[in-house]
Amino acid sequence: DGDGIANAFDDAPLTPGINPGSGPFALTVVATNLPPVRPLIAWDAFPLSVSQLESTPDLLRTNSWETLAKFTNAILESVRIEHLDRRDQPGVRYYRVLQSQ
């Protein structure tokens, strides 16, 4: 976004003028309280953006990311997106969201 911060360290790499620690992205993962317990992933989608939610059981294997869902925000405002991961997968899961404008 041109703010001088490398994207890997920038909380809002696609939003000009946003400094680390004050970014609008706000990715959260919480466990649902109804059996069976499932992770609910939520984030803020930037205006006019496409978000891709991905998951992996192993952060050391760079080719192990699986696409769970894609969302398009076609309006001029940020919107909160929520996705319930309904897969039966034992063990630890890591999530990331990729966004493009």
C-alpha positions as CSV (number, residue, x, y, z in Angstrom):
1,D,0.0,0.0,0.0
2,G,3.0,2.3,-0.1
3,D,3.3,3.1,3.6
4,G,6.9,1.9,3.8
5,I,6.1,-1.2,5.9
6,A,6.8,-4.6,4.4
7,N,3.6,-6.5,3.8
8,A,4.7,-9.4,6.0
9,F,4.8,-7.0,9.0
10,D,1.9,-4.7,8.0
11,D,-1.4,-5.2,9.8
12,A,-3.2,-3.6,6.8
13,P,-1.0,-4.2,3.7
14,L,-3.7,-3.3,1.3
15,T,-4.9,-0.1,2.9
16,P,-2.9,3.1,2.4
17,G,-2.2,5.2,5.5
18,I,-3.0,2.4,8.1
19,N,-0.2,1.9,10.6
20,P,0.5,-1.4,12.4
21,G,-1.6,-1.9,15.5
22,S,-4.4,0.2,14.1
23,G,-5.5,-1.8,11.1
24,P,-9.1,-2.6,10.3
25,F,-8.6,-6.3,9.5
26,A,-9.5,-7.8,12.9
27,L,-9.3,-11.6,12.2
28,T,-10.8,-13.7,15.0
29,V,-11.3,-17.4,15.5
30,V,-13.6,-18.6,18.3
31,A,-15.1,-21.9,19.2
32,T,-18.8,-22.4,19.0
33,N,-20.6,-23.5,22.1
34,L,-23.0,-25.9,20.5
35,P,-21.9,-29.5,20.0
36,P,-20.0,-30.4,18.0
37,V,-17.6,-27.6,18.8
38,R,-16.5,-25.8,15.6
39,P,-14.3,-22.8,14.8
40,L,-16.0,-19.6,13.7
41,I,-13.6,-17.4,11.7
42,A,-14.5,-13.8,11.2
43,W,-12.7,-10.8,9.6
44,D,-13.4,-7.4,8.0
45,A,-13.4,-7.5,4.2
46,F,-12.1,-4.4,2.6
47,P,-14.4,-2.4,0.2
48,L,-14.5,-3.9,-3.3
49,S,-12.3,-6.8,-2.4
50,V,-12.2,-10.6,-2.7
51,S,-11.3,-12.6,0.4
52,Q,-10.1,-16.2,0.4
53,L,-10.1,-18.1,3.6
54,E,-7.5,-20.9,3.9
55,S,-6.6,-23.5,6.5
56,T,-3.6,-25.8,7.3
57,P,-2.7,-28.3,10.0
58,D,1.0,-27.5,9.6
59,L,2.7,-24.1,9.3
60,L,6.0,-25.7,8.2
61,R,4.5,-27.1,5.0
62,T,4.1,-24.1,2.8
63,N,2.0,-26.1,0.2
64,S,-0.5,-27.4,2.7
65,W,-3.0,-24.5,2.6
66,E,-6.5,-25.5,1.7
67,T,-9.1,-23.0,0.4
68,L,-12.2,-23.2,2.5
69,A,-14.2,-20.3,1.0
70,K,-14.1,-17.2,-1.2
71,F,-16.1,-14.1,-0.5
72,T,-16.6,-11.0,-2.7
73,N,-17.4,-7.6,-1.1
74,A,-18.8,-5.6,-3.9
75,I,-19.8,-2.5,-1.9
76,L,-17.8,0.7,-1.0
77,E,-17.7,-0.2,2.8
78,S,-15.9,-2.8,4.8
79,V,-18.1,-5.6,5.9
80,R,-17.7,-8.3,8.6
81,I,-17.5,-11.8,7.2
82,E,-18.1,-15.0,9.3
83,H,-17.4,-18.6,8.3
84,L,-18.1,-21.7,10.3
85,D,-15.6,-24.4,9.6
86,R,-17.8,-27.5,9.6
87,R,-15.1,-30.0,8.7
88,D,-14.4,-32.9,11.1
89,Q,-10.6,-32.5,11.4
90,P,-8.8,-33.5,14.6
91,G,-5.8,-31.6,15.9
92,V,-4.7,-28.0,15.5
93,R,-5.8,-25.9,12.5
94,Y,-4.3,-22.6,11.4
95,Y,-6.3,-20.1,9.4
96,R,-5.4,-17.2,7.1
97,V,-7.3,-14.8,4.9
98,L,-5.9,-13.5,1.6
99,Q,-7.5,-10.3,0.2
100,S,-7.2,-8.6,-3.1
101,Q,-8.7,-5.4,-4.4
